[in-house]
Amino acid sequence: MLMSGGVTCAPGTGEWITEPLRCVQRLYEESAALPGWEPKVTNYFQEKIQENQSCWVPSLNDVPLHYLKPNSLVRFRCMVQDMFDPEYYMGVYETVDRSNNARALHLGKYRDVADCKPQQEVDINSSKTVTAERQTFYCVPVPGESTWVKEIYSSSSQAKVAPSTSYVPNRQKRSYDEGDEHSATPREQHTDVSEANIPKRHEMESQKKPKESASAISAPMDLNFPLPDEKGPACLVKVYENWDNFKVNDVLEVFGVLLVEPCLSVINEDRDPLSACFDPADSMDTLEEQRVHSPPTSLVPRIHAIIVQKLHHNNPLIPSSVCETDESKQCLASFMAELCSVRSELLGFLTHALLGDGLAAEYLIFHLISNVYARRDVLPLGKFTLNLSGCPRNGMFTQHLHRVVQQLVPTSYYLRMTIENMNSLRFIPQKDYNANRLLSGILQLSSHTSLLVDETLLEQGQLDTTGVRNVTALGNVITWQKVDYDFSYHRMEFPCNINVLVASEGRSLLPSDCQIHLKPQLVPPNMEQYMVALLSAVQPSLLNKFRIYISLLQMMDYSISEDVTKFVEDDFVDMRKDDPQSMSAEDLHRLLLVARLLSLSSGHGSLSRERWQKAKQLESQRKSRLQDQKHFGGNEL
């Protein structure tokens, strides 16, 4: 069957997807409006989603907005870019029929406009009005999401776009200055249910000057994506329960009611002052704030969230809740049985990507599976920023290396470290008090994002104040796994979990946890052809195993027994006896980290004496290579 928005719907699932508000109203009425009816709504939709699987719910990530029916159930995979102030709305309101004075109670939850018939109006003085509170998140698509992630999510969806004669979309894409005045809905039928947004003459008269209001907002709107050239919808997600459980930069999957309501975007500078107490948009301090907090719904739709799930990872190939259900435990156990062979294949693949350098490939695996698993005071534990030195200056090799990484991790970004970029780009999110929003920056990224910094493009030049600030911000991410957001009068620390890989010609100017010097065993005559052939030679099924391997090991637990701890301590003392300069506290910390990652990469959640010795051998080879590079100088390429 077809939804009337042109989206294929599962047989028998009809109403809960196409008309969720009707289901909500019915559950409300069945509970006789008693307290505690809200959990019944959440449970109802959770059961429907589990029974029919979420794949039948159309996703804003895949389906164009103008193909979706307003007030239908949709889902959206996104990152919280900003949080607006809480707003009050009429949870329950009473209407009066002007023709016969008949009164009726209506539910205002999951709505922005009151559902009134032409002859009805809201009684603002009714004693039965219930005021409630909700929180609004400004959400954007997950920054740097890899193409393979989008494709797998899209291919698993059963809600495919299909032509339909039962619904003709009239919300075509248009610029912000065009607004929505051409399709504005009369206020007699739809009125804002935000607190005290009721049908008044002030509201109706304010629509008489749509052209003036449009001219006042003629500047294009910045959708505030953290990364340049990002695409996809931005949404205002309105959350009704437990919003304190979420924070900026969290990755969410939202199931909610889609609202595309033209009348919400009407902004008029000449409104009657009395109407300010009826419309939150009027009470905002500046026109810029109105534009940001009440943009056209054709550009920034609203989703009234019924279910909000925090995603601990963004890999569609593994269960969202690893080790929490029997099914996911079985998947994990099945994969662990072949983990060693997958590691061997991945090591060979990365060795070819690094031009035959097997040692560098080992350390790249350690980097890819690293994860901040805890914080001790201000020190993040588990991070493994890798400096891959010895890369050629032209940047071509580094770009191809990023393409390889893109094929392995769910989210990544390639940062060209040029003087121009460092001086001109905004790395740190900044508070815009005039518009009352958080301006995004390149370092506003979700957890487990791989950031490849290409230092080989850096040439002589002068860093200005912005450039110095950006370099400092990169250093803070690497060393402390934090970003100091700029709130003008103060800085606020936001912890992060970003895997930083720095490609450089010599030793990087940026700090790192480990430096490995690239030692190619082959020099392809054509780097482009070589890398394309490498990627095309890998079977998709094997590539998926690589992706599962990396994501699973990032979440795997690890421990060291008392016996092995004592063995390591004694070994450290012995090494210091032989040569006090050979093993510092920093060297020990790095060696313990390499041993941890070596164990995890082999599927072991604990350290053994054998793996400790293997880690020492790897570190010895790495240090020896660095000494040779210092002695001879220059690059191998």
N, C-alpha and C positions, 0 to 999 in steps of 0.2 A: 504494500500500500504506500501511498505518498502522503507525507505531511503537506499541509497547504502552503508551505514555504518552499516547496520544490526539493525536499530532502527525503530520501527513502527511509522509511521507518519500519521497525520490526513488526511482523504480524502480531496483533493482539496487544501491542504496547500503547496504542493510541493516546489516551487521555493524559496519563502522567507525564508524557513528553510534550504533546501538542497543547494541552491546556492545564498546566500544573496549578495555576491559581484556582481553578475550579476544584481540584482535589484538596487544596489547602482549605478553601472555604467549607467544603463538605466535612473535613476532619474537625474544623472549628465548630461547626454546627452540631456535629455528633457528640462533641464533648460538652455541649451546652455552655460553651464559653467559660468552662471552669479552668482554674489555674492548672498548669501542667499539660495543656494540650499541645504546646510547642514541640516537646520531645516526640510526640506521636507523628508529627509531620516529618521530622528528621528520620525517624525510624522507618516510616512508610517509604520514603524515597531511597533510603539505604537498601531496604529489602528489594525494591524494584530494580535498582542498579545491580545488585548482586545476582538477582534472578536472571535478568536479561543481559547482564554485563554492560559495562559503561560504553562499549563500542557502539551501542544503538543511539546514544545521545550525541547529537551533532556538536562538533568542536569548532570554536571560533578560530582555532589555530589552522584549520583545514578548509572550512567552508566560508566563502565570502559573506560578509554581513548582510548584503542585500538579498541573499537567498534564504535567510532565516526569518521565520515568522516571529513577530513581536509577541512577547508574553509566553513564548515556548521555553522549554527546558534546554539549556545548553551547558557545555563544559568549556573550561578555558585553562590551559596550562601556562603559568605565568610566574613572574617574579614581582614581589612587592617593591615598587620603586619609591613610593612615598605614602605617608599616612596623613590624611586630613583630620581636621577636628571632628569630634563626634557630633552627630546631629540628632535633633529630636523630631519625631514624626507622630502622626495620629495612628496608634496601633489599632484603635477601634473608634469609629466616628458614626454619627447619626445623621441621616438625611430626612428632609421633609419634602413631601410631594406637594407642589404648589397648587395642584388641581383639587386635591381632597384632604390635604394636611395629614396624609398617612405618613407614619414614621417607620424607618427601617435602620437596623444596625449593619454596618459594613466593616470588614476587616481591612486594615491599611497596611498590614505586614506584607513585605515583598512587592510593594508598589511605590511609585513616586507620584502618581496622580490618582485622585479619588475616582472611583468607578460610579459615576452618577449618570442617570438618564437625563434627557433634556429638561424634563419638568421637575427634576429634583435639585435641591441645594443642600449644602452641609450646614447643620445647625451648630454654629461655633460656641454657643452657650449651653449646649447639652451637658447635663451632668453625667451622661453615660460615655463621654469621650475619655479615652484612655491614651495617655501620652507615653511613648516608649523611646528608647535610645538605640542608635545603631552607629557603627563605625564605617568610614569610607576609606578604602585602600585604592591608591592609583597603581594599577598593575600593567606591566609591559611583558611581551614575550621574553622568554629566558634569554638573556644576552649571550651571544656567541654559540647558540645551539647548533650542533653539527647537522649537516644535511641528512645524514643517515638516520639520525634520531627523528627528524621531522617525517621522513619517508616511512619509517616503521610505524610510527604512531598513526600516520594517515592511512597506510595500507591495512592496519588492523581495525579501522573504523568501518562499521557497517552502514553508517548514515551518509551515504554518498549523495552528492549533488545530482539532481535529475530535473529536467524541465517539467514544469507543471502548469496546466492551464487554469488550475483553481486559485492560483495566487500570482499576481503580477507585482513584483517589487517596485515600490515607488521611491525607495531611499537610495537613489544612485549616488555614487561618490560625487562630492562637490567640495569646493574650497570653503574655508572657514568663513570668509566674508559673505558668501552666499547664504550661510545660515540655513535655517529650515523654515523660513517664513512662507515659502510657497506651498508647504504641506501642513501648516500649523493647524492643530486641532482646536476647535472652539472650546473656550474655558467652561461653557455651560455644561459640556459633557465630561471634560477631564480637568480636574483641579489638583494642584500640588498637595500631597498629603504630608509634606514636611510640616513641622509644627506650625499650626495656625495659618497654613497656606490654603485658604478657603476662597470660594468664589466671591469676590468683591468687585464693585464697579471699577475700582482702581486697577485691578488685574485685567479686566476686559478692555478698559480704555487704553491700557499700555500697549495693546497689540495694534492700535490704529496707526502706529508709526514704525512699521518694521524696517523700512528703508533707512530711517535715521539710525536705528539701533545697529543695523548692518554696517553702516558707514563708520560707526564708532569703533568697530572691531575688524577693520579691513585688513589688519596685519595677519599674515599666516600664523597658524598655531604650531608651536614646537611640541611634538609628542613626547619629548624628554627621554628618548632612548639612550641608555648609557654608552653604547658603542655606535660609531658612525656607520651609516649605510644599513642600519637594521631595518627590517620590514615586519609588518604584521600589525594587528590591532592593539591599541591601548584601551583599557577599560577602567571604569570606576566600579569597583566591587564593593557592594554594601553588605557588611557582615553583621549578623544579629546576635550571635552567641560566641562567647569565649574568644573575643578578638584579642585579649591580652596574651593569648598563646602564640600569637604571630608577631613578627618583627620585620623591619625593613631588610630586604635582600633574601627573605625566605622564598623558596620555590613552592608554589601551591598548585593544586588541581581543584578548581572550583566548579561545583554543579549548582546552577541557579537559574532564576527567571530572567530572560533577556528583555531589557526595556529599551525601545527605540522610540522615544516620545518627542516629537518636534517642539511642543510648547515649552519644554524645559530649557531650551536654548535661547529664548527670547530675552534679550538684554536691552534695557532702555534707560538712558541717562536721565530722562525727563519724567520719571515716574513720580506720582504723588508721594510726598514724604510720609503720609499715613500708611502707605502700603509697605514701608520698610519693616513694620512689625509683623507682616503676614508672609514675607518671602525672605528666606535666608540669603538669597542672592542680593537682595537690596541692602541687607545689613552688612555686606562685605565692604571693606574700606576702599578698595580701588577697583577700577574697571578691569585691570589686569587680573586681580584675584577672581573676579566674576568669570572671566574668560577661562581661567584654569580650572576653577571648581565647578563651573556649569557650562562646559563646552557643548556644541551640538552633538546630539546622540548619534547622528549619522557618522560622525567622525570618532567620537569616543562614547561607545554605548555603555549602558549601565547593566550590571549583573547583580541581581539580588540573591545573595548566596543562601542556599538551603544546606548544602554540605560543603565544607572546606577541609581539604586534606593537605597536610604539609608533606611534601615529597623529600625524603632523605637522600634520594638520588634521582637522576633524570635519565636512567638507562631503561628503555622500554623492553630490553631483552631479559630482565630479571624482575622478580616480584617486587612490588613497592615495599612490602614488609618482609624483608629477608629474615628467615629463622623464626617468624612469628606464627606461621601456619604450617600444617602438615605437608601441604602441597609444596610450599616454598622450601621446607627442609629437605624434601625428597629431591627437588631440583638441585639444591646445593650439594647434597650427598652424591648425586649422579655426576655432577660436574667435577667434584673433588677427585673422583676416581680417575679422571683423565687429565688432571691439572698438570702433572709433570710433563706429559707429552705436549700439552698446549704451551707450556713455558718454553720448551725446547723449540717449538715452531716459531713462537714469538721472538725468541732470541735470534734465530736465524733470519727472520724477516727484518728485525731492527739492525742486525749486522750488515745486511745488504743495504739498508737505508743509510747507514753510516759508513758506507764505502768499504766494507770488509773489516771494520774495527769491532771485534767481538767484546773487548773490555769496555769500550764506551757503550755498547749495546746493553751490557749487564747493568751499568749504572743508569742508563736511561730507563730500564725496567724498574729499578729502585725508585727513580723519580716519579714515574707514572703511577705507581701504587702507593706512594706516600700520602699521608693524611694527618692533619692535626687531630689527634685522638684525645688530647687533654691539655689543660693549661695549668701550670704551676706558678702561682703569683702572676707575673707578666710574661713568663716564658712559655711559648707554645711548644708542645712536645709532638714529635712525629713529622714535622715539616722536613723537606729535603730539596732545597733549592739547588739546582745543578747548573754549574757554569761549564758549558761545552766550548772550550777554547780551541784554537787552531782552525777555525772556519774561514773560508775565503771571503774577501772583502766585498765582492760584488752583490752579495745578498741572495743570489739565485739558489744556492745550496740551502740556505736557511728557510727560504720560502717553500721549497720542496719538502724540507723536514717538517714544516708546519702542516703541510698537506697530509703527511704520513700520520702525524699526531691527531689531526682532525678525524682521520678514519678510525681512530682507536678510542677517543674519549667523547663523552656527550657534549661538553661545552669547551670552547677554546677561543683564543684571540691572538692574532699576530700583531705585535706592536713594533712599528718601525721607529727605532731610537735615533732620530735625526735631530739636529739643532732646531729646525723649523717646527717639528712636531712637539718637542719638549717645551718650546717657547710659546706655542699657540694653542695646544690642546688643553682641555680641562680634565685633569686626572682625578681631582678630589671633588666630590659632591659639595655643593654650596647652597646655603639657604638664601632664597630670594624673599625678603620680607615684604617687598612691594606686592608680589603675587601670592605670598604666603605658600610657597612650595619649595621643594628640594630640587635644585637643578642637578641633574645627574652628571657623573664623571666616568671616565674610562675604568677607574678602579672600583666602581660600584658593580661588583660581579657576584654571582651566586657561588656557594661552596663547591669545591672540586673543579672549578674552572682552571684549565691549563692556559697559562699566559706565557707565550714565547716572545721574549724581548730580543730583537735583532740589533745588537750593538755593532755589527760589522758595517752598518751604514753610517755610523757616526764619523763626522769629519771635523776639521778644525773650525771653531767658531765660538761665539760668546753666548753663554746662557744668561738670559735676563732673570728678573725676580721670579717670574712664573716658571721658567725652566729649572731654576734651582729648587723651587718648591716641589715641582714634579719629580725631580730626581730624588729628593728627600722622601717623598711619598712612596716611590718604588722601593727605596731602602727600608722603609718602615714595614711595608708588606712582606718583604723578604725576611727581615730580621725578627719582627714582632708579630707578623700576621695580623696587622691592624691598619685601618685607614682613619685618619683624623679628619672628619667632616668639618667643613668650614661654616660656622654659624656667626661669622663676622665678629661678634664680641667674645667668642670663645671657640675652642675646638672640642669636638665630642668624638671619643674613640669608638669605632665600630670594629669589632673583631671580624676577621675573615679567614678563609681557608682556601687559598689560591696557590696552585702549584706553578712556581715560576721557573722557567727554563731560559737561561741567558746564553745566547750564541755570540761569541766574540772572537776576534782575531788573536789577541793576546789575553792576558788575564783581565777579567771584566772590571770595569770601574765600579760596578755594583757589588755589594756583598753577596756571598753565597755560602751554602753549607758544605759544598764539595765542588772541586774543580777537576774535570777530566779533560785531558788534551787529546783532541782527535788525531788519530794516526791512521790515515787511509791506507788500505792495501791495494787499491785500484783507483784509477782516475778515468772516469767515463769520458769519451770524446764529446758526447752530447748529454749534459745533465738532465735536460728536459725529457729526452727519449728514455733515458735510463730509469728515471723515477716513474714515468708513466707505465713503462713495461713492468716495473716492480709491483706497482699497485694492481695492475690488470692481471698479473700472474697469480694473485692470491684469491683462492676460492671464497665466495661470499660466506659460505658456512664456516670456514676457518676464521675469517675476519670477525664474524659474530662471536666466535669463541674467544678471540683476543679481547673483544669489548667486554664480554662477561667476566673474563679473568681479571681485568684491571679493576672493574667496579666492585667485584666481590672481595678482592683482597684489600681494597681500601677500607672495608667495613669489618674485616676479620679481627678477632681478638688475639692478643699476644701476651705472653707472660714469661718470666724467667724464674726457674725454681731456685730454692736456697742453695742446693748443691752447685748448680752452675754459676750462681752469683759468687759463691766462695771461690770457685775455680777461676773465674774472670778476675777477681780481686788479686788472687795470688799471681796470676799470669801478668797482670799489670805491674805488680811490684817487681817481678823478675825482669821484665823488660826495662824498667827504670834502673835496675841495678846494672844491667849490661851497658846501657847508654842513657843517662838522664835526659839528654836532649832529644831522644828519639820518640818519646811519648809524653806529650803534655796532657793536661786535663781536657783541652779542646780536642786533641787527637783521640783520647779515650771516648769522649762523647760521640764523635763522628764514627768511630769503630763500632760502638754499641748500636748506633743507628743503622749502619750498614749491615751488621749482624741481624738486627731485627728485620730489615727489609729483605735480606737474603733468605731468612727463615720463612717469612710470609710468602715470598715469591715461589717457594717450593711447596706451599700449602701447609706449612707447619706453624702452629700457634705458640710454639715455645722454642727456646734456644737450646741447642745441644753443643757439646764440646767440639764435635766435628764441624758444625756450621760456624762456630767461633773461629776455628782454625782456617776455614775457607774464607771467612771475612777478612782475616789478617792477611792472607795471601793476596786477595783482591786489592786491599789497601796498599800493600807493599808494591804491587805492580803499578798502581796508579801513581804513587809517590815517585817511584823510579822513573816513570815516563815524564813527570813534571821536571825532575832534576835534569834529565837528558835534554828536555826542551830548553831549559834555562842555559844549559851549557852550550848547546849548538845554536840556539835562537832560530828565529824565522818560523815559517809554516811549511807543512808538508805538501800543501796544495798550491 
